[in-house]
Amino acid sequence: MDSIDAQQAFAALSQATRLECFRLLVRHEPTGLAAGQIAQALDVPQNTMSTHLGILARAELVRADRRGRSIVYRADIEGLRDLMLFLLKDCCGGTIDIEPLIAGLRACAP
C-alpha cells in the first residue's frame, strides 16, 4: 500500500456512516451482509448506502459478491491488513516495541 491508497482508505473511513458500515461488516465476517440489510441496520436509505459502499469498495475496504439477485458485501480483511501494516511500517523509527500491538491485532483474527 502506498500513501495515496492509505489516504483514500482513511478518507473513506472518515465519514460516520461509512465507518459504522465497515465496522458492521467486520462483525459479520466471513458471511457478509446484503446491501439492503446494511442499509436497514444503519437506518440509511438504500441509494445513499449504495454510494457509501461504492466509496468503501474503491478504497479496497469492502468487497461485493453477487449471490442470486442480491449483492452481498464483506469487509476486505486483506485491505484492512494492508492499511494496518502501512501505519506500522517504520513506526516510531524503531524506538518502540510494537509486538504488543501486533499481538492485540492477532487476538482479533477469526
C-alpha positions as CSV (number, residue, x, y, z in Angstrom):
1,M,0.0,0.0,0.0
2,D,1.3,3.5,-0.8
3,S,0.4,6.8,0.6
4,I,-2.3,7.5,-2.0
5,D,-4.1,4.2,-1.2
6,A,-3.9,4.9,2.5
7,Q,-5.3,8.4,2.1
8,Q,-8.2,7.0,0.1
9,A,-8.9,4.4,2.8
10,F,-8.7,7.0,5.6
11,A,-10.9,9.3,3.6
12,A,-13.5,6.6,3.2
13,L,-13.5,5.8,6.9
14,S,-13.6,9.4,8.0
15,Q,-17.3,9.6,7.3
16,A,-19.5,8.3,10.2
17,T,-21.9,6.1,8.1
18,R,-19.0,4.5,6.2
19,L,-17.1,3.8,9.4
20,E,-20.1,2.2,11.0
21,C,-20.8,0.2,7.8
22,F,-17.2,-1.1,7.8
23,R,-17.4,-2.0,11.5
24,L,-20.7,-3.8,10.9
25,L,-19.2,-5.8,8.0
26,V,-16.2,-6.7,10.1
27,R,-18.5,-8.1,12.7
28,H,-20.3,-10.2,10.0
29,E,-17.2,-11.8,8.6
30,P,-17.0,-14.1,6.8
31,T,-20.6,-14.3,5.6
32,G,-21.2,-10.6,4.9
33,L,-24.5,-8.8,4.5
34,A,-26.7,-7.9,1.6
35,A,-26.8,-4.2,0.8
36,G,-30.4,-3.9,1.9
37,Q,-29.5,-5.4,5.3
38,I,-26.7,-3.0,5.8
39,A,-29.0,0.0,4.9
40,Q,-31.6,-1.3,7.3
41,A,-29.2,-1.9,10.2
42,L,-27.7,1.6,9.9
43,D,-31.1,3.2,9.1
44,V,-29.8,4.7,5.9
45,P,-31.7,5.0,2.6
46,Q,-30.6,2.2,0.2
47,N,-29.5,4.6,-2.6
48,T,-27.3,6.5,0.0
49,M,-25.9,3.3,1.3
50,S,-25.1,2.2,-2.2
51,T,-23.0,5.3,-2.6
52,H,-21.2,4.7,0.7
53,L,-20.5,1.1,-0.2
54,G,-19.0,2.2,-3.6
55,I,-16.6,4.5,-1.8
56,L,-15.6,1.8,0.6
57,A,-15.1,-0.6,-2.3
58,R,-12.9,1.8,-4.3
59,A,-10.8,2.2,-1.1
60,E,-10.4,-1.6,-1.1
61,L,-12.1,-1.9,2.3
62,V,-15.1,-3.9,1.2
63,R,-15.8,-6.5,-1.5
64,A,-19.1,-7.2,-3.2
65,D,-20.2,-10.7,-4.3
66,R,-23.4,-11.4,-6.3
67,R,-25.5,-14.1,-4.7
68,G,-28.6,-14.7,-6.8
69,R,-30.4,-11.4,-7.0
70,S,-28.6,-9.9,-4.0
71,I,-25.2,-8.2,-3.7
72,V,-23.5,-9.3,-0.5
73,Y,-20.8,-7.1,0.9
74,R,-17.9,-8.3,3.1
75,A,-15.1,-6.4,4.8
76,D,-11.9,-6.7,2.8
77,I,-9.7,-8.1,5.6
78,E,-6.7,-8.0,3.3
79,G,-7.2,-4.3,2.6
80,L,-7.5,-3.7,6.3
81,R,-4.3,-5.7,7.0
82,D,-2.5,-3.6,4.3
83,L,-3.7,-0.4,5.9
84,M,-2.6,-1.5,9.4
85,L,0.8,-2.6,8.1
86,F,1.1,0.8,6.3
87,L,0.6,2.5,9.7
88,L,3.1,0.3,11.5
89,K,5.8,0.4,8.9
90,D,8.7,2.3,10.2
91,C,6.7,3.1,13.3
92,C,8.4,5.5,15.6
93,G,11.8,4.9,13.9
94,G,12.1,1.6,15.6
95,T,12.2,3.1,19.1
96,I,9.1,1.4,20.4
97,D,8.2,-2.2,20.8
98,I,5.2,-2.9,18.5
99,E,4.9,-6.6,19.4
100,P,2.1,-5.9,22.0
101,L,0.1,-4.1,19.3
102,I,0.7,-6.9,16.8
103,A,-0.4,-9.5,19.4
104,G,-3.5,-7.5,20.0
105,L,-4.3,-7.5,16.3
106,R,-3.8,-11.2,16.2
107,A,-6.3,-11.7,19.0
108,C,-8.9,-10.1,16.8
109,A,-8.4,-12.6,14.0
110,P,-11.2,-15.1,13.4
